[in-house]
Amino acid sequence: MVMKQAQLLNGKALAQRLQSELKEQIQTQNQFNRPPGLAVLMVGDNPASAAYVRNKERACTNVGIASFGQHFEIEVTQAELEQTIHRLNQDERVDGILVQLPLPGHLDAVALLLQIDPDKDADGLHPTNLGKLVRGEQGLRSCTPAGVMRLLQEYQIPLKGKQAVVVGRSILVGKPLALMLLAEDATVTIAHSRSQNLGAITRSADILIGAVGRPGLITVDMVKPGAVVVDVGINRVTDGSGSSRLVGDVDFDAVQNVAEYITPVPGGIGPMTVAMLLQNTVTSYLQRHQ
């Protein structure tokens, strides 16, 4: 029997198309006399964070969003960052503010997020915006979960009445994604590191989402044949020869032989996260001009 490989959910291609659409949208708004603006605040020199920030700034340039990024030394104080956020809240050129996580241990990320004007919360993580998500109201949405939903929509994957299992309960991905799936009438289970018999839970999933940050956590025996598998994990692993590569939470090579659809890592959800960040910035920009 010839095994049929899963169809790839190509987040990279969709993200490029969404960026082109945003670029056109921005070009038609020249009556506002300024481009949309995004400020990314980064502390220290974590190589992964630096790469993410470069990606975001490059994407801003591509679509015509002005970058107001600021890079702080690792010794920066909580008070200095809060003052910077307050200044950006007042800055008419800035529509989106983002604090690049993780932060060094001496800084309180939650307290910083609370300082961001909810209408400029480009990451969709302010309690006001998360509360709007819980209530099903309009608001800026968390970028990674919104990117997952947009990718599923693009491939016309039905969610109504389906069993969705989200492995991971972070406020960044797991919890908001579960709420977004519920809003589309999926039946949602959240599993995590303390869940007993994880494989039994994941095998019930029509739509299985890995969002833990543990390489290869989801193995082929944990996946129902014909499932849709979305891999949100981005993990850097180093092999015996010292060369490193990015892998997800899913054992891609094996799982692609049983799933119907699967996202690659890289090239799946990562580019969609950046596209949704740009979308949030443009949404905020348009709302502030209405």
ABEGO torsion letter per residue (X at the ends): XBBBBBBBBBAAAAAAAAAAAAAAAAAAAAAAGBBBBBBBBBBEABAAAAAAAAAAAAAAAAAGBBBABBBBBAABBAAAAAAAAAAAAABAABABBBBBOBBBAABBAAAAAAABBAAABAAGABAAAAAAAAAGBBEBBBAAAAAAAAAAAAAGBBABGBBBBBBEABAAAAAAAAAAAAAAGBBBBBBBAABBGAAAAAAABABBBBBAGBBGABBAAABBBGBBBBBABBBBBBBAAGBBBBBBABBAAAAAAABABBBBOBGBAAAAAAAAAAAAAAAAAAAAAX
